[in-house]
Structures are given as structure tokens and as C-alpha cells.
Amino acid sequence: MAERRKDVQRGLVVTLACVALSGALAGCSVSGLPPKSADPLAVTRVYLAAAKAQHCDVTKALTLDRTWAWCTDPTLRSYTVADDSEVVPFNPGHTEETCVATTVVSTATGEAENMNGERDWEFCFTRTADGWRLTDQGQG
């Protein structure tokens, strides 16, 4: 019984150390999401890093329901993010969006096949109670 308790404690220590280290390396909270105070450029970088690593839970959490979240098809191969963002008007009666220009390289199959290759792509965010969240993409 004592040996089992020690194994559980060791496992917990290793798990907590890994979680703390991954959060510190990513500059994000334990869940992998950027802090609520992060600006749209930082959120874009976290979003694209998660998309490239296929951390679908992170891309989905950073995306509002009315748009799609990157995950596995298309598969993000590489990206660059602009150094600044631009506030743009949103559809009438809605709030403004802040958009970040990027260049993405992706591969895709089936219906998403037109996403093969390199393209300019824009990610547009709206501020929510949880921080900036993706509301629209693909203006490139």
C-alpha cells in the first residue's frame, strides 16, 4: 500500500512538472490558451502553433462557433504572422474585428483541397469575456 502511494505521488509530481513546463514554454496558461490579456497578434501565434501541432482543442477554444477551427484538414505546415494588426468594420450591427495578416502553407484533401500550397490568409478576432476569439478567417 505504501509503495502504491509513492508511485501515485511520483506520477503526480511528474505530471505537474510537465504541465508547468509546457505552460512556461508556451507562455500560456496551463490549458494552452493565451491569457485573457493577450493581444490579437499573440492569440494568432498561439492559434497557429496549435493548428500546426494539431492541438484541435486549443484552436476550437480560440474560435467562435460561427467559423471553422483549423485542425487536421487542411493541415498547416508552416506560417508567418505580420508584425501588426488592423481594426476593420464588421457586418452592420456588430462589433469591430481586429485582423492579423499571415502567410500559411497547408496541405489538404477532399473538399479542402483548394487549401493546398502557400497563400496570404487573414485571421479576424473579436474581444470576448475570455479574451480575443477568432470570428472570421480566410480573407486572403
Secondary structure, DSSP 8 states (H G I E B T S, - for coil): -HHHHHHHHHHHHHHHHHHHHHHHHHTS-TTS---TT--HHHHHHHHHHHHHTT-HHHHHHTB-TTS---SSSSEEEEEEEEEEEEEE--STTS--EEEEEEEEEEE--GGGGGG-EEEEEEEEEEEETTEEEEEEE---
